Amino acid sequence: MRRIVFGLGIALAFAARAAWGDAELVLETTIAVTAEDFCGNDEYVHVAPGTTVRVCYRVRNVGTAMLVSHDLVDSEMGSLLADFPYNLAVDASAFLTQAFVATETTAFTGTWTAATAADDTASDVDTAFAIVPEADAGAAGVAAAGALALANRRRPAG
């Protein structure tokens, strides 16, 4: 009898998991030189010192459950969302943009974490770059900085 109860417990847990679904998301971080509140398409931009860039964090729910709570942390700008209540449906996407004045080459590494109503969580990380050449670097320095930024770009496996 003990084995039957244990077996039913596993079956019930599996059924509940299937009903709630799984949390899974994909983050795309892009950057643009614009005053408008929209997402650019570039992973990096070359800008002069003091240029305002707009970093965009676009998240897509690729899981099987609605994502209801969101956190977004950027390596340069800190916490941008903390336990933000927003119902992101399966296959839907949302974005948040943030302006930043680039005074030196900067990597913006965003980490988006979201949870379902059942507290199942998912997270993804992505990076965009504002490349600001040093005054004496010249064109070769700008090209090298861009190549270095792309070589250092890391995405988690999965």
C-alpha positions as CSV (number, residue, x, y, z in Angstrom):
1,M,0.0,0.0,0.0
2,R,2.9,2.4,0.8
3,R,4.2,2.0,-2.7
4,I,0.9,2.8,-4.3
5,V,0.5,6.0,-2.3
6,F,4.1,7.0,-3.2
7,G,3.3,6.3,-6.9
8,L,0.2,8.4,-6.8
9,G,2.2,11.2,-5.2
10,I,4.6,11.2,-8.1
11,A,1.7,11.1,-10.6
12,L,0.0,14.0,-8.9
13,A,3.1,16.0,-8.8
14,F,3.7,15.4,-12.5
15,A,0.1,16.3,-13.3
16,A,0.4,19.6,-11.4
17,R,3.7,20.4,-13.2
18,A,2.1,19.7,-16.5
19,A,-0.9,22.0,-15.7
20,W,1.4,24.9,-14.6
21,G,4.0,24.5,-17.3
22,D,7.7,25.4,-17.3
23,A,9.4,28.7,-17.2
24,E,11.8,29.5,-20.0
25,L,12.9,32.7,-21.6
26,V,15.3,34.2,-24.0
27,L,16.9,37.7,-23.5
28,E,18.3,39.8,-26.4
29,T,20.2,42.9,-25.4
30,T,20.7,45.5,-28.2
31,I,22.0,49.1,-28.3
32,A,21.2,52.1,-30.5
33,V,22.1,55.8,-30.7
34,T,18.6,57.3,-30.4
35,A,16.5,59.5,-28.2
36,E,13.5,57.5,-29.0
37,D,12.2,54.7,-26.8
38,F,12.6,51.7,-29.1
39,C,14.9,48.8,-29.5
40,G,17.8,48.9,-31.9
41,N,19.1,45.9,-33.7
42,D,22.9,46.2,-33.0
43,E,25.0,44.3,-30.5
44,Y,27.5,47.1,-30.5
45,V,27.8,50.8,-31.6
46,H,30.8,53.0,-32.0
47,V,30.2,56.4,-30.4
48,A,32.1,59.6,-29.4
49,P,32.6,60.2,-25.7
50,G,29.5,61.8,-24.1
51,T,27.0,60.2,-26.6
52,T,23.7,59.0,-25.2
53,V,23.0,55.4,-26.2
54,R,19.8,53.5,-25.6
55,V,20.1,49.9,-24.3
56,C,17.2,47.6,-25.0
57,Y,16.4,44.4,-23.1
58,R,13.9,42.3,-25.1
59,V,12.6,39.2,-23.4
60,R,10.6,36.4,-25.0
61,N,8.7,33.7,-23.1
62,V,9.6,30.5,-24.8
63,G,8.3,28.2,-22.0
64,T,5.0,26.7,-21.5
65,A,3.7,28.9,-18.6
66,M,2.9,32.5,-18.2
67,L,5.7,34.5,-16.5
68,V,4.2,36.8,-13.9
69,S,7.1,38.4,-12.0
70,H,10.3,39.9,-13.5
71,D,13.8,41.1,-12.4
72,L,16.3,42.8,-14.6
73,V,19.8,43.7,-13.6
74,D,22.4,45.4,-15.8
75,S,26.1,45.2,-15.0
76,E,26.5,49.0,-15.4
77,M,23.1,50.4,-14.4
78,G,22.2,48.0,-11.6
79,S,18.6,46.8,-10.9
80,L,16.1,48.0,-13.5
81,L,13.2,45.7,-12.5
82,A,12.7,44.0,-9.1
83,D,9.7,41.7,-8.6
84,F,7.9,43.6,-11.4
85,P,4.4,42.2,-11.9
86,Y,3.7,41.7,-15.6
87,N,1.9,38.8,-17.2
88,L,4.0,37.7,-20.1
89,A,2.1,35.0,-22.1
90,V,3.7,32.0,-23.8
91,D,5.3,33.1,-27.1
92,A,4.9,36.8,-26.2
93,S,7.7,39.3,-25.8
94,A,8.3,42.5,-23.9
95,F,11.0,45.1,-23.8
96,L,12.5,47.8,-21.6
97,T,14.9,50.5,-22.7
98,Q,17.3,52.6,-20.7
99,A,19.4,55.6,-21.7
100,F,23.1,55.8,-20.8
101,V,25.7,58.5,-21.5
102,A,28.8,56.6,-22.8
103,T,32.1,58.2,-21.7
104,E,34.2,55.0,-22.2
105,T,33.8,51.6,-23.8
106,T,31.1,49.9,-21.8
107,A,29.6,46.4,-21.8
108,F,26.0,46.3,-20.8
109,T,25.3,42.7,-19.5
110,G,21.7,42.2,-18.7
111,T,20.3,39.4,-16.7
112,W,16.5,38.9,-16.9
113,T,14.9,36.5,-14.4
114,A,11.2,35.7,-14.4
115,A,8.9,33.4,-12.4
116,T,5.6,31.6,-13.0
117,A,2.7,31.7,-10.6
118,A,4.1,28.3,-9.3
119,D,7.5,30.0,-8.6
120,D,9.3,28.1,-11.3
121,T,12.0,30.5,-12.5
122,A,14.0,31.1,-15.7
123,S,16.9,33.4,-16.5
124,D,19.0,34.5,-19.4
125,V,22.0,36.8,-19.9
126,D,23.0,38.8,-22.9
127,T,25.4,41.7,-23.6
128,A,25.6,44.8,-25.8
129,F,28.5,47.2,-26.2
130,A,29.0,51.0,-26.5
131,I,32.5,51.3,-28.0
132,V,34.1,54.7,-27.3
133,P,37.6,55.1,-28.8
134,E,40.3,56.7,-26.8
135,A,41.4,60.1,-28.1
136,D,44.7,58.8,-29.5
137,A,43.5,55.4,-30.6
138,G,42.6,56.3,-34.2
139,A,40.7,54.1,-36.6
140,A,42.9,51.0,-35.8
141,G,42.0,51.4,-32.1
142,V,38.3,51.6,-32.8
143,A,38.4,48.4,-35.0
144,A,40.5,46.6,-32.3
145,A,38.0,47.7,-29.6
146,G,35.1,46.4,-31.7
147,A,36.8,43.0,-32.3
148,L,37.7,42.7,-28.6
149,A,34.1,43.5,-27.6
150,L,32.8,40.8,-29.9
151,A,35.4,38.2,-28.9
152,N,34.5,38.8,-25.2
153,R,30.8,38.4,-25.8
154,R,29.5,35.3,-24.0
155,R,26.0,33.7,-24.0
156,P,25.0,30.9,-21.7
157,A,24.6,27.4,-23.2
158,G,21.1,26.3,-23.7
